[in-house]
Amino acid sequence: MLIKNVPKEVYSLAGGLPSEAFCLEKLKEGWHVYYSERGNKNTIGKYLHEEEACEVLLNKLIKEKIIDNSLSITIS
């Protein structure tokens, strides 16, 4: 998945602990969406399906006004 028109420093699609970023992480059984801050994972939710986790991540970026929902966002 790639989110175009969104600065890469505000999200990670590879999990980990980037500084102050929304993250998507593949788990053994499903997906974890969280906010990484100061070495901590603040869980937003855990999901069985990648599509659902990606939608939650995108909606969180919109809700936090990191991206404008009127922009043309491409996920691939």
N, CA and C of each residue as an Amber inpcrd file, in Angstrom:
protein
   228
   0.8520000  -1.1780000   0.0000000   0.0000000   0.0000000   0.0000000
   0.8940000   1.2360000   0.0000000   0.5480000   2.1920000  -0.7840000
   1.2510000   3.4630000  -0.8380000   0.2070000   4.5590000  -0.8030000
   0.4090000   5.5290000   0.0670000  -0.5160000   6.6610000   0.1420000
   0.1860000   7.8440000  -0.5080000  -0.2540000   8.2100000  -1.6940000
   0.3570000   9.3340000  -2.3980000  -0.2010000  10.6480000  -1.8590000
   0.5620000  11.7100000  -2.0120000   0.1840000  13.0540000  -1.5540000
   0.1860000  13.1910000  -0.0340000   0.8070000  12.2680000   0.6760000
   0.8950000  12.3360000   2.1380000   2.3720000  12.2210000   2.5140000
   2.8900000  13.1520000   3.3100000   4.3030000  13.0940000   3.7070000
   4.6340000  11.7640000   4.3850000   5.6990000  11.1180000   3.9490000
   6.0680000   9.7980000   4.4730000   6.4190000   9.8110000   5.9590000
   6.8180000  10.9570000   6.4900000   7.2110000  10.9990000   7.8980000
   6.0230000  10.9290000   8.8580000   4.7950000  11.0480000   8.3700000
   3.6370000  11.0150000   9.2700000   3.0040000   9.6280000   9.3830000
   3.5010000   8.6730000   8.5780000   2.9690000   7.3200000   8.6640000
   4.0380000   6.2940000   8.3010000   3.8160000   5.0670000   8.7580000
   4.6940000   3.9560000   8.4130000   3.8250000   2.7640000   8.0770000
   4.1290000   2.1360000   6.9640000   3.3930000   0.9300000   6.5780000
   4.1940000  -0.3200000   6.9100000   5.3020000  -0.1350000   7.5990000
   6.1750000  -1.2420000   7.9620000   6.2610000  -1.4240000   9.4780000
   5.3300000  -0.8150000  10.1990000   5.3590000  -0.9300000  11.6550000
   6.5440000  -0.2020000  12.2460000   7.1140000  -0.7750000  13.2770000
   8.2680000  -0.1670000  13.9210000   7.8850000   0.9370000  14.8920000
   8.8790000   1.7470000  15.2360000   8.6710000   2.8300000  16.1910000
   9.1980000   4.1560000  15.6480000   8.6750000   4.5910000  14.5110000
   9.0970000   5.9000000  14.0060000   8.6160000   6.9990000  14.9550000
   9.2650000   8.1380000  14.8950000   8.9210000   9.2350000  15.7930000
   7.6180000   9.9120000  15.3820000   6.6380000   9.8690000  16.2660000
   5.3550000  10.5330000  16.0750000   4.7340000  10.2610000  14.7030000
   4.3660000   9.0070000  14.4890000   3.7890000   8.6050000  13.2110000
   2.6800000   7.5750000  13.4310000   1.7140000   7.5840000  12.5370000
   0.6690000   6.5660000  12.5290000   1.2180000   5.3650000  11.7750000
   0.9860000   4.1580000  12.3090000   1.6310000   2.9670000  11.7610000
   0.6510000   1.8370000  11.4740000   1.0370000   1.0440000  10.4950000
   0.3280000  -0.1810000  10.1390000   1.3530000  -1.2970000  10.2310000
   1.0410000  -2.3390000  10.9890000   1.9870000  -3.4260000  11.2120000
   1.3020000  -4.7620000  10.9670000   1.9540000  -5.6310000  10.1930000
   1.4360000  -6.9820000   9.9530000   1.7430000  -7.8330000  11.1780000
   0.7240000  -8.4640000  11.7060000   0.8800000  -9.3760000  12.8420000
   0.7880000 -10.8090000  12.3450000   1.0600000 -11.7390000  13.2140000
   0.9310000 -13.1620000  12.8590000  -0.5010000 -13.4550000  12.4110000
  -1.4510000 -12.8630000  13.1220000  -2.8660000 -13.0500000  12.7870000
  -3.5490000 -11.6970000  12.6680000  -3.3440000 -11.0110000  11.5650000
  -4.0360000  -9.7610000  11.3350000  -3.1180000  -8.5590000  11.2340000
  -3.6740000  -7.3970000  11.5760000  -3.0010000  -6.1160000  11.4000000
  -3.1940000  -5.2290000  12.6150000  -2.1700000  -4.4400000  12.9330000
  -2.1840000  -3.5350000  14.0760000  -2.0400000  -2.1090000  13.5480000
  -2.9700000  -1.2440000  13.9200000  -2.8870000   0.1730000  13.5960000
  -2.6330000   0.8950000  14.9110000  -1.5920000   1.7390000  14.9300000
  -1.2320000   2.4200000  16.1640000  -0.5230000   3.7320000  15.8700000
  -0.3790000   4.5360000  16.9280000   0.3870000   5.7710000  16.8500000
   1.6750000   5.5480000  17.6200000   2.8020000   5.7840000  16.9680000
   4.1070000   5.6040000  17.5900000   4.5930000   6.9430000  18.1280000
   4.8940000   6.9530000  19.4200000   5.3460000   8.1860000  20.0550000
   6.2910000   7.8460000  21.2000000   7.4790000   8.4330000  21.1690000
   8.4710000   8.2550000  22.2370000   8.7490000   6.7860000  22.5540000
   8.8480000   5.9820000  21.5280000   9.1600000   4.5680000  21.7150000
   8.0020000   3.7110000  22.1700000   6.7870000   4.2430000  22.1430000
   5.6040000   3.4990000  22.5660000   4.6280000   3.3200000  21.4130000
   3.9250000   2.1940000  21.4270000   2.8620000   1.9510000  20.4700000
   1.5290000   2.2000000  21.1600000   0.8070000   3.2130000  20.7240000
  -0.5090000   3.5330000  21.2630000  -1.5550000   2.9700000  20.3020000
  -2.1330000   1.8520000  20.6870000  -3.0240000   1.1050000  19.8080000
  -4.2770000   1.8840000  19.4430000  -4.5500000   1.9010000  18.1510000
  -5.8120000   2.4240000  17.6340000  -6.7620000   1.2520000  17.4360000
  -6.2320000   0.1410000  16.9440000  -7.0460000  -1.0560000  16.7850000
  -6.2670000  -2.1910000  16.1550000  -6.8140000  -3.4030000  16.3000000
  -6.2510000  -4.6020000  15.6620000  -7.3430000  -5.1950000  14.7910000
  -6.9590000  -5.6280000  13.5910000  -7.9410000  -6.0440000  12.5840000
  -7.4900000  -7.3290000  11.9060000  -8.4410000  -8.1520000  11.5260000
  -8.1240000  -9.3990000  10.8380000  -7.7520000  -9.1730000   9.3840000
  -8.3610000  -8.1670000   8.7700000  -8.1810000  -7.9550000   7.3360000
  -7.3950000  -6.6820000   7.0380000  -6.4670000  -6.7900000   6.1060000
  -5.6250000  -5.6550000   5.7200000  -6.4600000  -4.4810000   5.2180000
  -7.4770000  -4.7520000   4.4300000  -8.3120000  -3.6830000   3.8790000
  -8.9340000  -2.8320000   4.9800000  -9.4450000  -3.4960000   6.0090000
 -10.0590000  -2.7790000   7.1260000  -9.0190000  -1.9360000   7.8730000
  -7.8470000  -2.5090000   8.1110000  -6.7820000  -1.7880000   8.8100000
  -6.3340000  -0.5660000   8.0070000  -6.2200000  -0.7020000   6.6930000
  -5.8190000   0.4190000   5.8410000  -6.8700000   1.5200000   5.8560000
  -8.1250000   1.1310000   5.8500000  -9.2090000   2.1130000   5.8960000
  -9.1930000   2.8830000   7.2190000  -8.9600000   2.1850000   8.3160000
  -8.8800000   2.8250000   9.6280000  -7.7010000   3.8040000   9.6560000
  -6.5530000   3.3860000   9.1400000  -5.3810000   4.2570000   9.1060000
  -5.6740000   5.5100000   8.2860000  -6.2410000   5.3420000   7.1160000
  -6.5610000   6.4900000   6.2610000  -7.5530000   7.4240000   6.9440000
  -8.5950000   6.8670000   7.5430000  -9.5830000   7.7020000   8.2350000
  -8.9720000   8.4330000   9.4290000  -8.0240000   7.8110000  10.1020000
  -7.3490000   8.4610000  11.2270000  -6.5130000   9.6400000  10.7300000
  -5.8340000   9.4810000   9.6100000  -5.0450000  10.5780000   9.0350000
  -5.9490000  11.7380000   8.6360000  -7.1360000  11.4250000   8.1480000
  -8.1070000  12.4740000   7.7840000  -8.6360000  13.1430000   9.0560000
  -9.0250000  12.3460000  10.0450000  -9.5870000  12.8830000  11.2840000
  -8.5990000  13.8000000  12.0020000  -7.3370000  13.4280000  11.9890000
  -6.3030000  14.2240000  12.6640000  -5.8470000  15.4100000  11.8130000
  -6.5110000  15.5940000  10.6750000  -6.2290000  16.7060000   9.7520000
  -4.8050000  16.6790000   9.2120000  -4.2390000  15.4680000   9.1340000
  -2.9280000  15.2900000   8.5260000  -3.0800000  15.3370000   7.0130000
  -4.2030000  14.8070000   6.5600000  -4.5290000  14.9180000   5.1430000
  -5.9320000  15.4850000   5.0210000  -6.1760000  16.1370000   3.9340000
  -7.4710000  16.7510000   3.6520000  -8.2970000  15.7420000   2.8640000
  -9.4810000  15.3990000   3.3490000 -10.2870000  14.3880000   2.6630000
 -10.7740000  14.8490000   1.2980000 -10.5490000  16.1160000   0.9460000
 -10.9180000  16.5680000  -0.3890000  -9.7970000  16.3080000  -1.3930000
  -8.6010000  15.9090000  -0.8930000  -7.4930000  15.5860000  -1.7890000
  -7.7740000  14.2940000  -2.5140000  -7.1620000  14.1440000  -3.6450000
  -7.2420000  12.8910000  -4.3680000  -6.1920000  11.9490000  -3.7740000
  -6.6330000  10.9810000  -3.0030000  -5.7260000  10.0490000  -2.3400000
  -5.7250000   8.7410000  -3.1190000  -4.5330000   8.2550000  -3.4270000
  -4.4000000   6.9930000  -4.1300000  -3.7370000   6.0020000  -3.2020000
  -4.3530000   4.8500000  -3.0430000  -3.7740000   3.7780000  -2.2400000
  -3.4750000   2.6340000  -3.1890000  -2.2220000   2.2200000  -3.2030000
  -1.8540000   1.1070000  -4.0920000  -0.8780000   0.2000000  -3.4060000
